[in-house]
């Protein structure tokens, strides 16, 4: 499901603006764009996102407002100062000055990112606000997608009902055609008619070949399960994809077993509905 969430405000790293945006995807992936002051928070940000989003491609952007002086983050300065004081004490040297702390902090900022660290409370609160807004948008998008799937499911069910109504007529029509052809052939070429058992056997073999009762029963069961899955909500995308694959399998079998033109046209329409539902199911979590 697509969606976007925003949050802005003051936090431990200064004034920031957070944007969380999702697009459809079969799996889960995240991309982060954060300022240097948020180095080390990446793992914690991904963990918070994954707790809310299980499927799709997620982009998290954290932008920090420009400050008057390019000073390092206070938490970074504090950590550097503590480390330098401990080192000075071990070496029995004088306590480091502010200038020394700034030089070391700026040097570290130009090097590798800090080790993974937890999100501070205010920054976490802003991220959760953005994720909450994202969830509202995704829920709205999901409801629309579910309604579109149900509409296509109704068309699929209509096609299955048409096939179910038409199927019993095939055997009777075949029997009538067969008897008519036999009569015509006998009248023209054969003085005595063939045994009735042969005709009955031929009709029975045809009835077995075109029997689609099992396929129609499974189609009805899968259609009911799709409706139940959408009604339950939650993580439905992968379950729907499996059910739609099964619907396609039964529909293909229905088309291959039936020689009837009416059913063939219904099968084409049913497969079109399934393809549209598969496109929509890829948008659901």
PERA-V562942 format. One line per field, one symbol per residue. burial: # if it has 24 or more other C-alpha atoms within 12 Angstrom, else .. A space follows every 50 residues. Layout:
burial->???
This chain:
burial->#########.#.##.##########....#############.###.### .#############.......##.###..##..#................ ##.###..#.........#...##.##########.###.###.##.### .#############.##..##..#...#...................... ..#...#..####.##.###.##.###.##....#######.######.# #####.####..##.####################
